[in-house]
Amino acid sequence: MTVVMDVRHEPGVTVVAPSGELDFVVAAELRRQLEALLRQGHVQLTIDLGDVTFLDATTLGVFVTVLKEARARGGNVVIRNPRPLAIRVLRVTGLDELFGLDGDGSTR
């Protein structure tokens, strides 16, 4: 399956906005697309989850892998606009502390 993802470049950051369900079926493609951005030098990434209706543990693993790769290249990954279920999953797993969350009421 293909991940539908809007990519836009804002000053100092590349915003990636996937949509729909992010699960094990699309995880490899999502990772491939995000890693391609890193290889192109876009190491400051914001992942906008505003249009994501579902995400699973495989997706979280992709986000962690991409975060590690971005930081190894001097960059970072921030998660923006997570829906309530995503916020809950990120908090339960402790990943809200790893990623800077933006748009969840606790912007850092």
Secondary structure, DSSP 4 states (H G I P E B T S, - for coil): ----EEEEEETTEEEEEEEEEESTTTHHHHHHHHHHHHHTT--EEEEE-TEEEEE-HHHHHHHHHHHHHHHHTT-EEEEES--HHHHHHHHHHTHHHHSEEESSS---
